[in-house]
Amino acid sequence: MVTCLGDALFPDVGVATVRLLRRLGVAVDFPPAQTCCGQPHFNSGFPGDARDLARHTIAAFDNGQAVVTPAGSCAAMVKLEYPELFHDDPAGHARAADLAGRTHELSDFLVNVLRVEDVGARFEGKVTYHMACHLRSLGLFSEPERLLRQVRGLEYVPLERADECCGFGGSFAVRFPGISGAMVNDKVAFIEKTGAAAVVATDAGCLMNIAGCLRRRGSRVRALHLAQVLEPT
């Protein structure tokens, strides 16, 4: 599941994810019918529209296979919200629950399904890590960090208040730009304080927000997705 932001703005992340999975012996299929998972509609208070997109997504991935996505926010939407969208529809709930059980954020799939922490990656430089909010809701507190610590040549530097939101929050950044801007400036100040050459995250929304702030500050710190470190393109 490449996700909307991945498809439109971060295609290299999708490519890196596929290359990594294939290198680890996973056969990767890409259902061409996939579209938005419906999270923007759900977060904006339009459950009916979100339910329509959920039905489409469930049909697109109705193949019994594990679904891997390089975005914790989309994984959380499918795993946590899809079943609730169909709480009054037993048949729809069953299909939603089936997809939820097969869906994994990338680091979750690597560490908890494949049981791999050392993926054979090499990345030279000092790196810090920002925890995307939705990883907490998925209970994924250590998986990305465990993967990063096994990368050869990588010097891992813990980020102060790493689990605080970067301020993106989907439409939150549009509705409350002042608050969002203050939050991301705080986040970037902590990132720069580490002295790292790159900050790694697991969600395109976080990367877009943090990278934009870094550019506006004239910072040389790069914002990279975890997949780009584990499988450089």
C-alpha positions as CSV (number, residue, x, y, z in Angstrom):
1,M,0.0,0.0,0.0
2,V,2.0,3.0,-1.3
3,T,-0.4,5.7,0.2
4,C,-1.4,9.0,-1.4
5,L,1.5,11.1,-0.2
6,G,3.9,8.3,-1.2
7,D,2.5,8.0,-4.7
8,A,2.4,11.8,-5.3
9,L,5.3,13.2,-3.4
10,F,7.6,10.4,-2.1
11,P,7.8,7.8,-4.9
12,D,11.4,7.0,-3.9
13,V,10.1,5.7,-0.6
14,G,7.8,3.3,-2.4
15,V,10.6,2.1,-4.6
16,A,13.0,1.6,-1.6
17,T,10.3,-0.3,0.3
18,V,9.7,-2.7,-2.6
19,R,13.5,-3.2,-3.2
20,L,14.0,-3.9,0.5
21,L,11.2,-6.4,0.8
22,R,12.3,-8.2,-2.4
23,R,15.9,-8.4,-1.2
24,L,14.6,-10.1,2.0
25,G,12.8,-12.7,-0.1
26,V,9.3,-11.2,-0.1
27,A,7.2,-11.4,-3.3
28,V,5.6,-8.0,-3.7
29,D,2.4,-7.3,-5.5
30,F,1.0,-3.8,-6.2
31,P,-2.8,-3.7,-6.6
32,P,-3.3,-1.0,-9.2
33,A,-6.9,-0.2,-8.0
34,Q,-5.7,1.2,-4.7
35,T,-6.5,4.8,-3.9
36,C,-6.7,7.0,-0.8
37,C,-7.5,5.0,2.4
38,G,-10.0,7.6,3.5
39,Q,-8.1,9.0,6.5
40,P,-8.4,12.7,5.4
41,H,-12.1,12.3,5.2
42,F,-12.4,10.5,8.5
43,N,-10.2,13.0,10.3
44,S,-12.3,15.9,8.8
45,G,-15.6,14.5,10.1
46,F,-16.9,12.8,7.0
47,P,-17.4,9.1,8.0
48,G,-19.6,8.3,5.1
49,D,-17.0,9.3,2.6
50,A,-14.3,7.5,4.6
51,R,-16.5,4.4,4.6
52,D,-16.9,4.5,0.8
53,L,-13.1,4.7,0.4
54,A,-12.6,2.0,3.0
55,R,-14.9,-0.3,0.9
56,H,-12.9,0.4,-2.2
57,T,-9.6,-0.2,-0.3
58,I,-10.9,-3.5,1.2
59,A,-11.9,-4.7,-2.3
60,A,-8.5,-3.6,-3.8
61,F,-6.6,-5.7,-1.2
62,D,-9.1,-8.6,-1.1
63,N,-6.4,-11.2,-1.9
64,G,-5.6,-12.7,1.5
65,Q,-2.0,-11.4,1.3
66,A,-0.1,-9.4,4.0
67,V,-0.4,-5.7,3.3
68,V,2.7,-3.6,4.0
69,T,2.7,0.2,4.0
70,P,5.6,2.7,4.6
71,A,3.2,4.9,6.6
72,G,2.1,4.4,10.2
73,S,-0.9,6.8,9.7
74,C,-2.4,4.7,6.9
75,A,-1.7,1.5,8.7
76,A,-3.5,2.9,11.8
77,M,-6.4,4.0,9.7
78,V,-6.9,0.5,8.3
79,K,-6.1,-1.4,11.5
80,L,-7.9,0.7,14.0
81,E,-10.6,2.7,12.2
82,Y,-11.8,0.5,9.4
83,P,-13.5,-2.0,11.7
84,E,-15.2,0.8,13.6
85,L,-16.5,2.4,10.4
86,F,-18.5,-0.8,9.8
87,H,-19.7,-1.5,13.4
88,D,-23.3,-1.6,12.2
89,D,-22.6,-3.8,9.2
90,P,-21.6,-7.3,10.2
91,A,-20.4,-8.4,6.8
92,G,-18.5,-5.1,6.2
93,H,-17.0,-5.4,9.7
94,A,-15.8,-8.9,9.0
95,R,-14.0,-7.8,5.8
96,A,-12.6,-4.7,7.5
97,A,-11.3,-6.8,10.4
98,D,-9.7,-9.3,8.0
99,L,-7.8,-6.5,6.2
100,A,-6.9,-4.9,9.5
101,G,-5.3,-8.1,10.7
102,R,-3.2,-8.4,7.5
103,T,-2.0,-4.9,7.4
104,H,1.4,-3.8,8.8
105,E,3.5,-0.7,8.9
106,L,6.9,-1.4,7.4
107,S,9.0,-1.6,10.6
108,D,6.3,-3.8,12.2
109,F,6.4,-6.2,9.3
110,L,10.2,-6.4,9.3
111,V,10.7,-6.8,13.1
112,N,7.5,-8.6,14.2
113,V,6.5,-10.6,11.1
114,L,9.8,-11.4,9.4
115,R,11.7,-11.4,12.7
116,V,14.5,-9.4,11.1
117,E,16.3,-6.4,12.7
118,D,19.6,-6.5,10.7
119,V,18.5,-6.2,7.1
120,G,22.1,-5.9,5.8
121,A,21.9,-2.1,5.3
122,R,24.7,0.3,5.2
123,F,24.4,4.1,5.7
124,E,27.3,6.4,6.5
125,G,26.6,9.2,8.9
126,K,25.0,10.5,12.1
127,V,21.2,9.9,12.2
128,T,18.4,10.7,14.6
129,Y,14.8,9.5,14.7
130,H,11.4,11.2,15.0
131,M,8.6,8.9,16.2
132,A,5.4,9.5,14.2
133,C,2.3,9.8,16.3
134,H,0.5,6.9,14.8
135,L,3.2,4.5,15.7
136,R,2.2,5.0,19.3
137,S,-1.4,4.1,18.6
138,L,-0.1,0.9,16.9
139,G,2.1,0.0,19.8
140,L,5.3,0.3,17.8
141,F,7.6,2.1,20.2
142,S,11.0,0.6,19.4
143,E,10.9,-1.1,16.0
144,P,12.3,1.6,13.8
145,E,15.1,2.4,16.3
146,R,16.0,-1.3,16.6
147,L,16.4,-1.4,12.8
148,L,18.5,1.8,12.6
149,R,20.9,0.5,15.3
150,Q,21.7,-2.4,13.1
151,V,22.7,-0.4,10.0
152,R,26.4,-0.5,9.3
153,G,28.2,2.8,9.3
154,L,25.2,4.6,10.9
155,E,25.8,6.5,14.2
156,Y,22.5,6.7,16.0
157,V,21.8,9.8,18.1
158,P,18.6,9.8,20.3
159,L,16.3,12.7,19.7
160,E,15.1,14.7,22.7
161,R,11.3,14.5,23.0
162,A,11.3,12.2,20.0
163,D,7.7,11.1,20.5
164,E,6.2,14.6,20.4
165,C,4.1,15.5,17.4
166,C,5.8,17.4,14.6
167,G,2.7,19.5,14.1
168,F,1.6,18.1,10.8
169,G,-1.5,16.1,11.8
170,G,-3.0,16.0,8.3
171,S,-5.5,18.8,8.0
172,F,-4.4,20.1,11.4
173,A,-1.5,21.9,9.8
174,V,-3.9,23.7,7.4
175,R,-6.5,24.5,10.0
176,F,-4.1,25.7,12.7
177,P,-1.0,26.9,10.8
178,G,0.3,29.0,13.7
179,I,0.2,26.1,16.2
180,S,1.5,23.7,13.6
181,G,4.4,26.0,12.7
182,A,5.4,26.4,16.4
183,M,5.4,22.7,16.9
184,V,7.5,21.9,13.9
185,N,10.0,24.6,14.8
186,D,10.4,23.1,18.2
187,K,10.8,19.7,16.6
188,V,13.5,20.9,14.2
189,A,15.4,22.8,16.9
190,F,15.7,19.4,18.8
191,I,16.8,17.7,15.6
192,E,19.5,20.3,14.9
193,K,20.6,20.1,18.5
194,T,21.6,16.4,18.0
195,G,24.2,17.3,15.3
196,A,22.8,14.6,13.1
197,A,23.2,14.9,9.3
198,A,19.7,13.3,8.8
199,V,16.5,12.8,10.6
200,V,14.5,9.6,9.9
201,A,10.8,9.2,10.2
202,T,8.2,6.6,9.1
203,D,5.4,8.8,7.7
204,A,5.4,11.0,4.6
205,G,3.4,13.7,6.4
206,C,6.0,14.1,9.1
207,L,8.8,14.1,6.5
208,M,7.1,16.7,4.4
209,N,6.4,19.0,7.4
210,I,9.9,18.6,9.0
211,A,11.7,18.8,5.6
212,G,9.9,22.0,4.8
213,C,10.8,23.6,8.1
214,L,14.5,22.5,7.7
215,R,14.6,24.2,4.3
216,R,13.0,27.4,5.6
217,R,15.7,27.5,8.3
218,G,18.5,26.9,5.8
219,S,19.4,23.7,7.6
220,R,21.7,21.1,6.0
221,V,19.9,18.2,7.9
222,R,18.1,15.8,5.5
223,A,14.7,14.3,6.2
224,L,14.6,10.6,5.2
225,H,12.2,7.8,5.4
226,L,13.3,4.7,7.2
227,A,13.0,2.7,3.9
228,Q,15.5,5.1,2.3
229,V,18.1,4.3,5.0
230,L,17.5,0.5,5.0
231,E,17.5,0.3,1.2
232,P,19.1,3.4,-0.4
233,T,17.8,4.1,-3.9
